[in-house]
Amino acid sequence: MDPLVAAIDQGTSSTRFLVFNAKTAELVSHHQVEIKQSFPKEGWVEEDPKEIMQSVYECLERTCEKLCQLNVDISNIKAVGVTNQRETTLVWDKETGEPLYNAIVWLDLRTQSTVESLINKAPGQNKNHLKHKTGLPISTYFSAVKLRWLLDNVDEVRQAVLSERAMFGTVDSWIIWCLTGGKNGGVHCTDVSNASRTMLFNIHSLDWDPELCRYFDVPMEILPQVRSSSEIYGCMKSSSLAGVPISGCLGDQSAALVGQMCFQEGQAKSTYGTGCFLLRNTGTKPLMSDHGLLTTVAYKLGKDEPACYALEGSVAIGGAVVRWLKDNLGIVQSSSEIEKLAAAAGTSYGCYFVPAFSGLYAPYWEPSARGIICGLTQFTNRNHLAFAALEAVCFQTREILDAMNQDSGVPLTQLQVDGGMTSNRLLMQLQADILCIPVVLPTMSETTALGAAMAAGAAEGVGVWSLSPSHLPHAASETYEPRINTEESEFRFARWKKAVQRSMNWETTEPSDNANGLGKKMNGAPWGAPPTPPPTRAGP
């Protein structure tokens, strides 16, 4: 039997455990569990770190059971890789192993006022003040401001820092620490791709930056050790895979870049998950964007290998818009139903949907924006709304593709895609139509997990997966060609950009702490109360 490599894929909305054949890259078996998100106040998004770990163990054990049913010996699993939702921020107690607060998810907006005051204090009120070191604008998206919020607002976190019991990590660090023993000798580490999303990491020196840590007033002793994306970090301590090395770690978007085999400078991929993320490999030199994109560490595949960088366009709300239509509006019962509804309309009939639920990310970086639906008429129905939601995903991708083409000067001639939403054929055709270039979808869409498995299998000391170009398996794929004329595509895109402008400058300060999170004040009075009358003038 060929050697097998497993991957833990811990995303925003689900956890998966997948097992691949290290010689053919074929998916042998997998299991998936949905993760609950909680929204305690307007703009807040949290997940339970213990539920995340329970889901990891459940997926692992279920997959091992499925392998036994297939008569596959699980001792053939030679390594485990980890890939994860990035930026999501956790602090836990290293002595008890308990999380000290829920995980604050990357989409969360509670730090908006902190971000506004940091930008106001920056020279020239420039949100790119730290970009020369981090590759990132100051934004609610990244971990440093979330960690700052925890240090300022959660007593347990403050106390644990004072008594030197606190550990900070993104989701990869939490998973690796728990799997390698937790409070009994767990390994506290992260990789360069995840570290580069914290705003505390210098993407040139590839280490935590003391000046950045001082800027955000973060104690460096709570940070994990930064390692490469492909090396043995430690071994699994319990579960059916006890003793198996954990030897790959990549943030989910970096993992998809590896899984799509984008190892050459200029190769790019777009992942359609909770958000949408377009990454273009820029080689061993970080390229700074003039058009609102991020510079990020893509991967470092071995201790002594060079780091490779990417330009990234990040869109906060992709698949999350479908979840919103399902959970909040109830216009679809399942995510797959949106394709049927949208196809029944065949057009949005002039309706445009800007899902700026968490502000706008690339290329605008505008936290004050909020979601809008415009162009409504009496004719508009839920089918048009479903269509507009799918178009929104495509228009947002078009904006970041345009920015990327301007930054690199070499337009992409096709787009490689992956992620959960790519099973929606209508979405893929719309994307080709709106981009005016072919969209290429691999038959095996689990490229994020595949990337983590490749990093783990190729690690020194494991060596069951070769990343040399001649050994990379050929991935079968399907191509969607553009079907509409360029003029129509450009007209629709121009209308979209008009809608985006309408969504901006909506929310300028954080909501007050009323229980329902909606107690904004007008003239000093809560909503629903009459405004304070103007002072009366004395005399005639």
N, C-alpha and C positions, 0 to 999 in steps of 0.2 A: 504493500500500500504506500502511495506517495505520502510525504509528510504533510501535515495540516497546520494552518496557523489561524488563530481566532482573533476576532476584534470585538471590543466593546464600543458601541456607538451610542453615546449618551447625548441625545439631542434635546431641544427645548420642549418638544411635545411628546417624545417617546424615547425609550431605551431599547437598544437591540443588541443581541449577541449573535455574531455570524462566524461561520467556520468555512475557510477556503482551502482548496487544494493548492499547495505552494508551487507545484510544477505547472499547473494549467490555469490557475487563477479562477477556477470554477467554484461557485458557491455550493457547498455541500449541504448545509443545514443552517437554520436560524430561528430565533424567537424574538417577538416584540411585545413590549408592555407600554401602554400609554402612561404619561405622567400628568398629574393634576397641577394646574397653575392656580394660584390664588391671587385675587385682586383686592387687597384689604382696603385700599382707598383709590380714588381716581388717579390713574397714571402709575399706580404701584403694581409691580408684578413679582411674585415670590414663588419659590418651590421649596419643598421640604427635603433637606439633605438626606434624612434617614430614608424617606420614600425613594429617593434616587438610588441609594445603595441597595435597598430591598429589591428594587426593579432590576439592578445589575445581577444580583445573586439569582433572582427568579429566572431571568433570561438565560443565564449561564447553565443553571441546572436543567431547565426545560430543553435547551439545545442538546445537552449531553444525553438526556433521555431519548430525544429524537435520533441521535447518532447511534445509540445502542439498538434502537428499533431497526435502523438501517444496517445493522451488523458492522458498524464502523467502530474500531477500537479507539477510545478517547486518549489512549496513551500515545497515539500518533500526533496529538496536538503538541507542537514543539515550542510554541510561543504565543503570547497574547499581546495585542496592541490596543491602545486606548485612543479614542477620538471623541471630541466633546463640543457642546455648545461653548463658545468662547465668552470671555469677559464676565460671565456670571460669577458672583463674588460670595465666598463663604469664609467664616471664621469659626474655628472649633477649639475645644479645650484638649490639649495633648495628653493630659493626665486622666481625664474621664472618657475621652473619645467622643464627647457629646458636642453637637453643633451649638453655638451660642446664639444663633438667630437663624431664621430661614435664609436660604440662598436668595440674594437679590439678583434677578434675571437681567440679562443685557438690555432688554427692552425698557426696563423700569425708568420712570421719569422723576422720581422723588428728589433727585439731586439738581433739578433745573435751576433753583435759586442759587445753589452753590456755584454752578457753572456760570451763571450770569455774573455773579460777583467776582469770580476768578477772571473772567474775560474783561470786566470793567477795570480790574486792577492791573491787567497786563499792559505793557507799553503799547500805546496806540490802540488800546482796546482790541487787540488782535487775537482772534481765537486760535491762530496758528503759532502762537508765542513759543510753544514747546516742540514744534514740529521738527526742528532741525535735529533733535535728539530722538524723538519718539516716532516720527512719521505720521503723527495723529493730531487732529484738532482737539481743543478742549471741548469735551462733549459728555453728556449724560451716559453715553454708550459704554465708556471704558471703565475698568475696574477701580482705578485710584479714587474717583469721586464717590463711588459706592462704599469703598472701604472707609473713606473719610466720614461718610454718613454713619456707618456702624460705630466708629470710634466716638463720634460726637453724641449719638442718640441711644446707644444700647449699653446700659450699666454693666451687664455681664461681660461684654467685650472689653470695656475700659478696665474692669477689675482684672480680667485674665491677662491683659497686656501688662498691667502693673506687677502682677505676681508671676510674670514670665511663663504663663501657661498657654498663651494664645498662638494659634497657627492660622495664617491666611493662605488661601489658595483659590484658584479657579477650579472648575469641576474635575479636571484631569488630576489635579493634586489631591483632592478629597478622595477620589476613587483609588488612586495608586496607594495613598497612605492607608486607607481602610483595607485594601486587598493584601498589602504586604505586612499586615499585623496590627495596624491601628495603634492603640496606646501601648501595645507590646512590641515596640521596635519598628513601627511602620516607617516607610521611606517618604520623607517630605520633599518632593521635587516637582518640577514642571519642565516643559521643553521650551525652546526659543520661540516657537510659533505662538504658543499661549502667552508666554511672558511679554511678547511684543504688543499685546492687546491691553496691557494694564495701565500704560502711561507712566510706569515707574522704571521702565527698561530702556536702556540705551541701545538702539538697533545697530550702532556702529561697533561699540565695544562688546556687545552681546552679553551684558551683565546688568544687574540692578544699578541704577545711577544714584549715588548719594545726594546729589543736588536735587534731583526730581523727588526723592523721598523727603528731603527737607521742605521742598515746595509744597507738597501735600501733607507734610507733617506725619509721615508714616514711619513707625519704628522698623528699621531694616531687619531686626532679629526675628520678626514674625513671617518673613518672606521665605518661600521654598527655594531650594537650590536649583539653579537653572542648568539643565542638561541638554544634550543633543536630542534629536527626534528619533534616533535609532541607536539604542544601546541598552544593555541589561540594567534596569533600575533596581530590581529586586525580584523575589519569587512569590507566587501566590501562596498564602499561608493556610487557607482553609478551602472548603468547597471541593467539588469533584476534581478540580484541576490543581490541587495542592502540589507545590514543587515546580510548577511550570513557570518559566521566566516571563516577566512583563518587560518587553524590550522595544516597544514602539509607542510614541506619544505625539499626537499632532492635533492642533485645533481643527474643527470639522472642515473649514474651508481649505486649509492647507492639505488635509488628508484627501479631499476630493481632487485637488490639483495633482497630487501624487497618483491617486487611483485612476485619473484620466490620462496618466503618463505624460503630463505636460512638463517634461524635464528640460526642454530646449527654451532658450530665451525667445520671447515673442509668442509662445503657446499660451492659450487661455481657455478657461472653462467658466460656466455659470451654473450655480447650484440653486435650485428652487425648493426651499424648505419653508420654515416659518418666515424667514426673510429671504431675500435674493442676494447672491454674492457673486460678483464677477471678478476673477483674479487672473492677472496676466504675469507670467514669469518674466522677470527682468534680469535674471542671471545673478552674478555674485556682487553686483553693485546696486545699492538702494537708489531708486530713481524717485525724485520728489515731484509731486504733481502740482501743476498750476491750475487744475480744473476740478478741485474738490475731491480728489481721490485720496486714499490712504496709502502710505508706504508701510509694508509689513514684512516680517520675516516669514518666508514661505515654508522653509524646512532646512534642516541641517542633518543629513542622513549619515551620521557617524561622528564620533568624538573628534576625529582628525580631518573630517571633511569640511569644505567651506560652507558657510551659510548661503542659501539662495533667497532672493527677495522677490516680492511681487507688488504690483500696483493693484489696489482693491477698490472696487465700487461696492458699497454696502447699502442695501435697501432694507429698512426695518420690517416692513409688512409685505410678505409675499403670500405664502400659504395661510398665514394668520388671517388674511381677509376672508378666506373660505370658512375658517373656524368661526369667525365673527358672524358671518351670514347664517351659519348653522346654530351656534350657541346663543347669540344675542338677539338675532332677528327671527330665527326659526323658519327662514324661507327655504332651507334645505334640511333634510333629515340626515344625510350623510355627505361626506366630502365628494364622493364620486357623482352625486346627483347634480352638481353644479354644471358639469359638462352638458348634460341633457337639457337643462333649463336654458343655458346660454345658446346651445345649438338650435333650440326651438325658436329663439328670437333671431339669430343669425346676424344681429347688429345691436349696438347699444342705443340706436335711434337717437343719437345726439346727447346721450346721457354720459357724463364723465364722473368718475369716482376717484378721489385722491385719498387713499387710506393712510393719512398722516396721523395715525393713532398715537405714535410715539414721537411726534415731530417729524421733520424730514431729515433723512441721513444724506448720503451722497446724491448729487454733487452740491447740495445746498447747505447742509449742516445748520438747519434752522429749527431749534427746539420749540419755538413759539408756534409753529404750524400745527393745525389740527385737521382731522379728516373732514372732507366735504363731498357731497354728491350734488352736481349741478347739471343744468340742462334738462331738468324734469318738466314733463308736460302731463296732461291728463291721460295721454296715450301710454306713458311709461308704466311698465309692470315689472314683476319680479324677474322675469326672463331677461329684460333689458338690463336690470341691475346686476344679474349674474354675469352677463356678457361684459358689462362695464368693469366689474371686479377683475375678470380675467385680463381684459385690456390693460387695466391699471398695472398689473404685474409686468406686462410686456412693455408698456410705455416707460416704466421706471427703469427697466433693463436697458431700453434704448438710450435713456439719458446717460447712464453710466458707460455704455459702450461708446457713445459719442465723445464723452470726456476722455476715455481711454485712448481712442484714436487720435484725439488732439494732443494728448500728452506724449504718446509714443511716436507720432508722425507716420506710423505704418498701420493703415486700417486693417482690421480683421476681415478676412475673406469668408470665414465661416465661424460659427459658434458651437463649441462642444458643451453639451448640457447634461445635468444629472439632478438627482433629488426627487423627493416624493411627488411633487406636482407634475413631473414630466410624464406620468402615466396619463395625463389629460391631453389627448391628441389634438383637441381644438385649441388648447393653450399653445401647444408647440407650433401649430400652423399659424396662429395669430402672431406668435413671436417672430417667425420667419417673415411674415408679411410686414410687420412693423419695423423690423431691422433691415429689410431688403437684402438679407444674405441668408444662405442655407443654415439650418439648425441641425446639428448632428447629435443623435441620441444613442448611447451605447445600449445594446440589448440587455446587458447586465447593469441595471441602474444603481446598484449599491456601491458606487465608486468611493464614497466617503469611508466606509468600513474597509473596502479593499485597500485604500491608501494606508490605513493604520496597520493592516495585516502585512502589507509589503514592507513597511518600516520595521515591524517587529521581526519578520522572517529574515530580513537582510542584516540584522544586527550582528556585530562581532560576538562570537560565542554561540550564536544560533545558526546562522549561515545556511538556511534552507531555501531562501528565496533570492534569486539573482536579479539585480537591478541593471545589469549591463544591457545596452540597447538590443543586442542580438538575442538576448534571452527573454525580452519582454513579450508576453503573449499578444497575438493580434486580437483586438477587441472587435467583435461584430457590432455593426451599428445600423441605424435607420436615419435617412436624411429627409428633412422637410424643406422643400424649395419654396421661395416666395411666390405667391399666386396673384397678388393684386398689383396694380401699377404704382409706380413710385409717387406720382402726384397725389393719389388718394391717401397713401400712407403718410406723406408729408402734411397733408391737410389735417388728418386726424391727430397727428403728433403736435401740430401747432395749437390746435384746440386744447389738447391735454396741458400744454405748457401754460396756457391762459388760466386753466382751472387750478394749476399748481400755485400761480401767483395769488389767486383768490384765497387759498388755504393758509397763507402766511400771516404772521403777526397777529395771531388770534389770542394766544395765551402768553402773558408776559411775566406773571409771577406765579409762584407755586400756590396750589389750593390751600385754604386755611385748614386747620386740623379738626374741623367739625366732623362728627361721627360719620356723616354721609359723604364727606369730602367735597360737598357742593356749596359750602357756605361762603361763596365769594361775596364781597360787599360792594354795594353801589351807594355812593354818597354816605358811606359809613353804616348803612342799614343792610341786614341780610336780605337775600332774595325773598320776595313775597311780602316784605314789609314796605310801607310807603317810604319814598325817599325823604331825607331830612329837608324840610322847607328852607329856602334861603333866609338869611337873617333879615328881619324887617328893619327898614330905615327909620330912625327917629325923626320927628318933625314933619312938616308938610312936604 
